[in-house]
Amino acid sequence: MSEEVLIDSSWIKVAGYYSIWDTRSVNPYRMDGRRLRDTLTLHLTDPPRERYARMPMAETPLTSDFGFRGYRWHYGVDIDLETGDSVKAAFDGVVRVANWDGGGYGYYLVIRHYNGLETLYGHLSKQLVKPGTFVKAGQLIAKGGSTGRSTGSHLHYEVRYEGNPIDPEQVYDFPEHQLRGENLQITAALFNYAGQAARLKAAARARAAAQHKPTAARRVVSHRIRSGDTLSEIADKYGVSQAQIRRLNGITGKTTLRPGRTLRIK
């Protein structure tokens, strides 16, 4: 693509990442946003070119925020919907990915926008566009659903810059159903969560591993009764109580200890 984006009042090509066109990977850019040194101002809309912004759904009640959830980082927000509800493009752009991820997004789309951002739409029931399709803000692109790793119908919605997720609530005022502003400042601070995400995920993996770590099998100790053995002598020999031996073997103090019988001690 040769489209340009307005950055700091100048129309220039979006870094080098516009030269990467990958129709399978959500993040083919491998850029760490925490290493950004400059502040970039992205102008999200461009009225002279008739490029506007629209909300991804007619209504946008959030059911889950951006951040750590359970044992993994949630890189977007979840918007409540009914299966079959219309999902629309947030900005003008070109569909880059239309794919399936059974262990995560289910049916999903990634759209590259002229403003320098990319948006991802997950858990769709139906994709209505293909890679390479040019779309306008507000254009119907999919039907919502609950495919992939999902416990109920909703739209998983992400905003990314060069592959790095941005908290969508930095871009949108969802209760007011609108952008927070016409411009978005891209700085390293937007991506500081990445270090915390890595630490929390590592800690969650360690907890999960500890919970599933096999425990050493307890060694069963037994005693074969010999002629003349008494319960008190057997208990003393193994350093346990007579009550324990009786409990493990279902006997009483009046039970006759017959030679040849095996008693469980521990």
N, C-alpha and C positions, 0 to 999 in steps of 0.2 A: 504494500500500500504506500502511496505517496502523499496521503493526506497530512495536513499540518495541524498543529494545535497552538492556541494562543497561550503563551507562557511569558509572564512578566511583560505583557503588552506587546509582545513580538510573535508573529506567526513563524514557528520553526517546527521542524520535524521532531516528533516525540523521541528524544534520546536515540539510542540505537535499537530499542526493543521493537520498534515497528517493523524492523527488517526480519524479525523472527515470526514466522507464520506456521504454527503447529496446531493441527486440527484434532489432536488426541490428548495433549497434556494440559491440565489446568494451569500449571506454572512451569513453562519451559525456559524462563528467563534467568533463574539462578542469581538473582540480585538480592543482597541483604539490605533492606531498607534502613537498618540501624546505622549503616555506613554513609548515608547521605550527609554531605557537608553543607550543601546550600539549601535555601528555601525556594521551592517552586510554587508559583501561583497558577493553579489550573482554573481556567474560566469554564465553568461547567456547561454553560449555554452560549450560543452565538446567534442572536436574533438576526443580524444582517445576512447570515447564510441560512436562516430559517432552521436552526438547530436548537431544539428546546429540551426540556426535561419533563418527564412524567413519572408518577409513582408506579411501581411495578404491579399494583393491584388497585381495584376500585376502593377498597378499604384496607387499612394496614394496622390492625391490632396485633401487637407483638406478644408472642407466647414464650420466647426465649431470647436472651440477650447475647451479645458478643462477650466471650470470656470463658473461663475454665468451668467445665461442667462434668461432674462425676470423676472421670479419670482421663479426660482429654480436653483439649482446647476447642471451643466452638467458634469457628472463624467467620461467622455471620450472625444474622438474626433470623428468627422464625416468625413468619406471618401467618396468622390463622386463616384457613380457607376451607371450603367444601370441595371434594373431588369434582373436577370438571370446571371449576371457576377459571376465569380468564386471567392469564399472566401476560404482562405487556413489557415491552422494552423500555428501560429507564431513560436512555438517551439514544440519539442517532448513532449508528455504527454498523459493524459487519459481524455476523455470526462467525465465531472462530471454532467453537467446539459444540457438537451435538452428540452426546455419548451416553453410555450406560455404566454405572458403577454400583454393582449389586451390594457391596459392603458399606456403601456410604450414600452418595448423592442420589442413587437410583437413576432415572432418566434426568439428564441435566443439560443446560446450555451455558456457554460462555460467550459473551458479546464484547468485542473490542470497540471502544468508543473514540470519537474524534477528539474528545476533551482530554484524552490521556489515561482514562480509567478503563477497567474491565469490570463487568458485572456477571455474577453467576446465579443461576436459577436452578434449584435442586428439588428432588422428590416429585417430579412432574409425572402426570399420567399420560401426557401426549406432547410430543415435540412437533411444532408446526412449521419450523424453518430448518434449513440445513447450513453447514459451513459454507461461507461465501455469500450468504444472503445479506443484502443491504437492508437495514431496517431503520424506521423512523421512531422517535420517541412516542410511546403510547400505542405502537403497533402490536397487535395480538401475535404472540410468538409461541404460546404453549397453553396447555391446560394443567391446572394444579392437581396434585394427588398425594400419594403416600408411598411412593416406590423407594426401593433401597432400604437403608437403615433408618426406619421411621416407625414411630409408634402411633401415628395418627396423621390425618391429612393436614398439611401445612406447606408453605413455600419457604425453603431455606434460601436466603438471599445474601450474597456476598458482594462487597466492593473491593477491588484490588487495584494496586498501582505496581506495575512491573512484577506482577505475581505475588506481591506482598499484601495480605489482607488488611483492610482498614475497617475499624468499627463503623458500620453503616450509620450509627447514630451521630457520628461526626459529620456526616453528609446530610442526613435527613432529620426533620422533626416529624417523627411518625404520628404522634397524636394530632398534630396540626396538618398532616398529610401534605407536606411540602418540603422543599430544600431548606436547609438552614441558611444558605446564602448562595449567591451566584458564583462565588469563588471558593476554592478549597486550597488551603496552604499545605503543601507536602513537605514535611520535615522528618528528620530521624526520630523525633519524639513520638510520632504517630505509630512507630513500630517498636517502641521500647518494651511492649508486652511480650515480644518474642523470647527474650531471655527468661522471663517468668514462666511462659508457656512450657519451655523446654524443661525447666526445673520441676514444675508441677507434674508434667507427664512422666518424668523419670521417677519421681517419688511415688506416683500412682502405680507405675509398673513394678516398683520394688515392693509395694504393699501387696499387690496382686500375686507376685511371685512368692512372697512369704506365706500368704494364705493357702497357696497350692503346693507348698513345699512338702514332700512326703516325710512323715515322721517315722523314726526308727521303730520297728515292730518291737513290742514288749516281749521279753524273753519269758517263756512259760517255764516255771520250775515245778517239777513233780517229785514225789517220793514213793517208792515201792515198799509197801509194808512188809516187814519181816516179823517173824515170830518173836513175841515179847515187846514189840514196839508199843509205846503209849503216846497219846496225843500230846501230852506235855513235853515228852522227850523230843518228839518230832518238831514241835514248835520252837523249843530251845535250840535245836540243831540248826534251824534255818533263820533264827532271829525274827520270827513272826509270832503273832498271837494265836492262841487256840481258836479264838472266835473267827479269825480270818480263814483258818483251815476249814472250820465247820461251814462257814458261809460259802466258800468256793466249791465245797463238795456236797452240800445239802445234807449234812449229818448233824447229829446232836451229841451231847456229852455222853449219852447212853449207848451210842452206836458201837457195835463190836468191830474192832479193827481186824479184819481177816487177812492173814498173810497172803501176799500175791496181789492184793488190790493196790491200785495206784491212786495216790492222793495228789490233787493239785495244791501246791504251796503258794505260788505267786502267779 
